[in-house]
Amino acid sequence: MPDNTLSFEDFLAGVDPRYRDFVTALHDLLLRKGCKLKLARATSGGYVVSYSDGIASKVLMNFVFRKSGLVARIYGDNVNAYEEFISALPPKAIKAIEKATACRLCNPRCGKGYTFTLNGAHHQKCRYNCFMIAVDDDSAPYIEDFVARELAARGT
């Protein structure tokens, strides 16, 4: 449930200082592209920051905190339009995608999950954990590019 007392600055205060500029730049880009921001408290006590596209109001991405740090969850609904890009992600991100849960229609909102090819291998992954990429020095530019590609594919 959204909490109207939360602000982006509250969330940003919890972000590792090394990645605040990246998170702020991506936030600004998404707002300029017409995305809607939603802030909520996670059950773990951290924040969930969601951005929905301006066309269908479908969630495009979230920032969530995990024990390992900040993670970008990208909803790559149009992954087949940029599969070559996915194969160029940093090795740590590719490993996370390969380890993601296979789609078992576990959630009615999930639909069919994502079906795509990564480095020649066929994958069918759950949309809720497929593209969860840890924010770090290697992944940050790829996360921004990934989000931009998904925005373009959605027509935003």
N, C-alpha and C positions, 0 to 999 in steps of 0.2 A: 504494500500500500504506500503511495507517495506521501511524503512528509513535507508539507509546505514550509517548514522551518529550516529545511536543509538547503545548503547553497553549494554551488560548484566549488567555492573557496574552501568549504568544510571538507569536501572530498579531497581537493588538491593538497590540503595540509597533511593528509595521511600518505601521500604519494612520495616515494623516494625522491629526494631533491635532484638526483641525477636525471630524472625523467619528467620533471614538472614542465619544462619547456616543451618537450614533445607532446605531453598530454594536453597542454594548453593550446598548442598549435593545431592539434587534431580537433579539439573541441571547437575552436574558432572556425576551422574549415567546415566542419559539419553544420554549425549554425548558419554560416554563410550560404551553404548549399540547401538551406531550408529544412534541415532536420530538427525534430522536436526533442528537447531534453527532458528526461524524467530522472529524478533522484529518489532513492529509497534506502532504507537501512536494511542490510542483510541480516538474516537470523544469527549469523556469526558475530554481529556487532559492527561490521564494517559497512561499506557503502556499495550499492549497485547503481551505476550511472548508465542509463540507457539512452540511445539515440534512435529515433524512428525516422524513416524517410518521409519526405513531405508529400509523396504521391499517394501511396496506399496505407500510410501510417503503420507499416510493418517495421519491426525492430531491425535495424541494420547492424548495430553492435552494442556491446556493454563493456564497461570496465568493471572488473570485480577483483576483490582481494582474496588471495589464497595464502596458505602458510608460506608458500615459496615467494610470494610478492604479488605485484599487480599483474593481472592477466587481461588481455583483450579477447573477448568472445565475439567473433565476427560471424554473422549469419550470411553465408555465401550462397544465397539462393540461386545465383547464376554462375556457379563455379565452372560449369562447362564452357562458358564464354571465355575463360581465362585459365584453363588448365595448365598451359605452358608456364604461366607465372607461378602457380602453386608449386610446380616442380623446381622452381628456382628459389624457394624459401630457404632460410638457413637450416642446416641439418637438425638442430634442436627442435625447430618448429615442425619439420617433416616427420620427425620421430613421434612428436606429440599427436600429429594427425593420424599416423599409422596405428598408434596405440589407442586411439579414441574408440569408444564403444560402437560396435556394429549396430545399425538400425534394426530394431525389433518391433517397431511401431509401439514403443513403450509408452507413448503419451499421445492422446488424441490430437493435440495441437501440433505434434511433430510432422504428421503427414507421412511422407515416404522417406524422410531423411534426405541425405545427399548421395547421389550416385555419380562417381567421377573416376578418372584415371589419374594416378599419381606415379610418375616414373615407370610407366608401363604396367602397373598393377591396378586392377579394378577394385574399387572400394564402395561400400554402401555404409555410410556412417550416420549416427544420430545427429540431428541438427543442433542439439543443445550442448554437445561437447566436442564436436568435430574440429572446429577452427578456434580452439582456445590456445592463444599464443602468449607466452610469458613476455612481458615488456622488459627488454634488455637492450644493450647497445647494438647487438647484431640484428635484433628483430624490429626495432622501432621504425626504420625506413620502410621495411616490408609491410608492416601493419598499415602504415599510412597509404602505401600504394595499393594494398589489398582493398582497403575501404574505398579508395577512389575508383578502383575498377568495379566494385560492386555498385557503387553509386551510379556510375556511368551505365552499367548494364540495366539498372532499374530505371534509367531515364531521368535521374535527378541531376 
